């Protein structure tokens, strides 16, 4: 089994995701997910989420200022406000997800 960092508190700055991480808290700022990293978002990101090539993001929580995918894999089951931009890669939007399309 892989080690996964779990964030349960509030972080008041932009955050670089450099290891497999699950967010159950809040990031007040934007989040960048680096290559070959998985980010499970069950909490809230008040800024945007940026996914680098070969990164993976599963959104069950809330993103307030959009998402940019630069060649990763993204699954949206929760809420993404703002623009969703796909610059390469895959984005799956569940039929029950809430987006600003």
N, C-alpha and C positions, 0 to 999 in steps of 0.2 A: 504494500500500500504506500502511496505517495504521501509525503508530509505536506500539509496545507496550512498556511498561516490563516488564522481566523481573526478578523478585526471586528470587535464588538462595541467599540467606543467611537467618539467623534474625533476626526482629524481635521484641523483647520488650515489646510494648505493643499496645493496640488500634490498628487501622489503618483509615483512611478511604480508600477507593479512588476517586480523583478523575479518573483517566485509564485508558484501556484497559491492563490489567495481566495478566501471567501469573505465577503463583506456582509456583516449583519448590523453594522453601525452606520455612520454617516461620514462622508467626505465632503467638506465644505471647500469646493474647488473642483478641478478637472482631474481625470485619471487617464494615464497612458498605460496600456497593456503591451508588454514587449514580446518579441518572437518566442514561440515555443512555451508560452506561459498560459495557464488557464485561470480566468477570473470569474468567480461565481458571485453575482451581485444580488443579494437578498435584502440589502439595505437601500440607502439613498446616496446618490452623487448629485450635488447641487450644480455642478458645472457639466462639462461634456465628457464623453468617454471616447478615447482614441485607441484604435486597435491596430497594432503593427502587424506586418506580414507574419503569418503562421501563429498569431495569437488566437486565443479562443475566449469568448465572453458569453456567459449565460446570464441573461437579465430576467430576474423574477421580482426585482424591486423597482426602483424609480430612478430615472436619469432626467434631470430638469433642463439641460441645455444642448441636447442633441448627441449624435453619435457619428463618428467618422471611421470607416473601415478601410484600411490600407492593405488588404490582402489576407485578412484573418477569417475566422468563422464566428458568426454571431447568431445567437438564438435569443429572440425577444418574446417573453411570456408576460412581462410586467408592463411598466409604463415608460415610454420615452417621449419627452416633450422636446420640441425643436426639430431641426432638420436631421434626417437620417441620410448620410452620404456614403455611397459604396464606391470606393476607388479601386475595387478589385477584391476578390474574396466572395464569401457567401453570407447572406443575411436571411434567416428564417424568421418570419413574423407570425406568431401564433394567431389564430382567429380570435382569441379572447384578449390579446394584447391591446393596449391603448397607446396609439401613436398619433402624431400630428400630420402624418403622411403629406 
